[in-house]
Amino acid sequence: MRRRSSTRDRLLVTPEGISLPITVASRGSRIGALVIDFIVMIVLMVATTVGLVYIAGGAAKIDRTLETNSALGHAMQFLVIVWVVAIFLFRNAYFLFFELGPRGATPGKRLAGIRIAARDGGRLTAEMVIARNLLRDIELFLPIVFIMTAGVSSGAGWLTAAGWFAIFLLFPLFNRDSLRAGDVIAGSWVVERPRRKLEAALSITAPPTLGEDEDLQSAPTRAYRFTEAELAVYGEYELQALERVLRDNREQALESVYQTIAHKIDRNDGWNDERAFLEAYYTQLRGRLEAGMRMGRRKADKHSGDSS
């Protein structure tokens, strides 16, 4: 696992009261991800254009038949409309499509090992993703409007565009989390994505409170048993968070997480026995998730369903 810089380490508190250590993505990884995404977008646009031109029989044939009032002319006009719609979607929906997905990351971000997350620890919403991407248009593409309006030969237009671009380009340098203006408005940030699989994440040493020869999975579970429906509420993300809470063994955190889980699954039989309740829930949830992985099913977090 790569070494993390302490200057980018943060502690994220989820709505369930679980404290999770995260690392804010570096500026270099964000720029690299953006460059990769732009390359992917350009390749998709070029491939779509070439494909449609090939279907139409070549650029020369398009020019000859586009203005004719014939069936072939109407077909060419339809292909042009398809091209315009495709370019529009690549240009405007690329980031929205991938960042609204369960991974919260575009192909470029996935290759760079980063993803989008909500700064309040909650779920990344469509409103957040839309807001941060609308601001990207203002940051990167509005300067082009300045130049086109003033004229390509206008020094004032280029100066205005350069100043505007510089303001937003330098914006992440003036806040500790390297936030874009879009992140500030959307309430999001970009963080490093953990690269460990579930098995590796759960193979660390057991907390000292359990004894030297006992780990979380073999810990006594008392009389607590949970139904499939109660275990299906949470996924891998929450399991790892629960493990951290059990290992930290802080009374206040244990009580807070117990109350959250008990309320979620409508149980109250672990009162004043919070740790044993949570250990039992952890053990059975882990068993369920590992069994699901062996069958090719995964549940990333509480918001996602079991998937192959």
KAPE-V446002 format. One record per run of one state. SS is the DSSP state (h for helix, s for strand, l for the rest). FROM is the first residue (numbers start at 0). TO is the last residue. If there is no record, write none. Layout:
BEGIN
((SS/FROM/TO) (SS/FROM/TO))
END
This chain:
BEGIN
((l/0/4) (h/5/7) (s/8/12) (l/13/17) (s/18/23) (l/24/25) (h/26/55) (l/56/57) (h/58/64) (l/65/69) (h/70/91) (l/92/92) (h/93/98) (l/99/105) (h/106/111) (l/112/112) (s/113/117) (l/118/124) (h/125/139) (l/140/140) (h/141/149) (l/150/153) (h/154/173) (l/174/179) (h/180/185) (l/186/186) (s/187/191) (l/192/196) (h/197/200) (l/201/206) (h/207/209) (l/210/226) (h/227/230) (l/231/234) (h/235/247) (l/248/249) (h/250/264) (l/265/272) (h/273/293) (l/294/296) (s/297/297) (l/298/305) (s/306/306) (l/307/307))
END
